[in-house]
Amino acid sequence: MTLAMAGGVSVAAQTSASASTSAPASAPVRAAADTCSYPYVCLFKNGTRIGQFQDVTSGFQDLPSRPSGPNLVVQNTRNDDVAYIRRANGITTCLPPKTSIGIVSGTLTGIRIDSRSTC
């Protein structure tokens, strides 16, 4: 199942195999699920992995490449840790364990992995 969220973000559970509400976000989310292994949080652009993060941090790690949508996917393969992504417009999105999001628009500037299991 894919859920559309404010700020040009779509969310999909890795284990879900149902129809999506947004074709541009669903295809990259499905492709990314096959190429990011535990315990990483990975970034994909047009189906190609452009970054991966593993360490739990107290603050955001800057993304010097500043990737942007469309066709940008962030996937959290961790079992018990959430990941936060920070956008250039100041919006922060929490990504629960074992989920992926498709970034439809906007630019990412940071990522933080937190040991909490829920957003």
Summary of the structure (lengths in Angstrom):
residues: 119
radius of gyration: 12.5
end to end distance: 18.6
largest distance: 36.2
contacts: 386
relative contact order: 0.26
helix: 8%
strand: 44%
